[in-house]
């Protein structure tokens, strides 16, 4: 099983990025999926998720209205569209897929700076 995250980079405040996480070895439709992030010197923080049971989405208060999580079942890929980025969004972003056991991606660095 592998989750391959990509799409991070350097972006100016107010800009946008789209993160992708391609899964192999599992079928994402059977999992709860989402993104966590870890900023320098801070704890891991849940960002957004999609429930595997009912497809409902949930967002951290800090990103609600700016970020959008989605899934492409055909491509077996998780996305995180990030708009109106702020310097405090700077972090390594990790995707995950959970169904009892949790699989993690390797992380992709997002830096928001002018």
N, C-alpha and C positions, 0 to 999 in steps of 0.2 A: 504494500500500500504506500502511495506517495501523494502528498499534496504539494504542488509546485506553485509558489506565490511569485508574482511579478508586478511591475507597474510603478514601483516606487521611484523617487527621484527628488530633485530640488525644484521647488516651485515658490513663486513669490506669494506673499499674503494676498488673499482674495482670489487666488488661482484655483484650478481644479486638477484632479488626478483621478484615474480609474485603476484600481487594483484588481488583479485577476488571480484566481487560485484554481488550477486544473488538478482534478483528482484522477488517480489511476489505481486500479485494484479494488475500488469500492464504487457503488452506485449512490451518488449523493441524494437521490430522491428518498432513500431510506434512512437518512441521517438528519439530525439537527445540525445546522451549520452556522458559521459566523466568523467574526473577526475580533481579536483582542489586539491591544497595543501596549507597548512599554516605552515610556519616555525616559530619557537619561536620568538616573537616580531615583526613579519612581517605580511603584508596584505595577504589576500587570493589570490592565483595565479592560473590561468588556466594552466593545464599541457597538456592535450590531449583531443580530442573529435572526435566523429563520427557524421556527419550530418544525421539527420533523413530523409532528402529529397533526397539526392543523394549518401549517404554512404561515402562521402569524409572525409578524416581525416585531422586534423590540430594539430600541436604541438607547444609548447612554444620553443623559440630559445634555451633556456637553456637545453632542453632535446632532441631536434631533433637529430636523429641518434643513440640515446642510449635507448630511450623508444619506446614501440610499444603498441598501443591500439587495442583491438580486441573485437569481440562480438560473442557469441555462441547463436544463436536464439533458438535452441532446448533446451538448458539449461537455457535460459533467464538470461544469465550471461555476465557481462562486465569484461574484463581482462586488466591489465596494466603490461606488461613485462618490467622490469627495469634492464638494464645492465650497466656495467661500472659505478657503483654508486659512487658518490662523497659525501664528508661530507656536502656540501651545498644542497644535496637532502634530508637531514634530515627534516622531517615535518610530520604533520598529513595529510593523504591523504583521500579525500572525493570523493565518486562517486556520480553522479547525472543523472537524466533522465528528459528531458524537452520536453513538448509539450503544450506550453501555460503556464501551471503550472509546477513548478520544484520540483521534489522529490529528497531528499538528503539521502545518507547513513550516518552512524554514525561516520565514520572516523576510520582509522587504522594508527597506528604510525610506521613510518619507521625511524630508526636511523642508520646512516652510520658513523662508528667510528672504529678506531683500538684499 
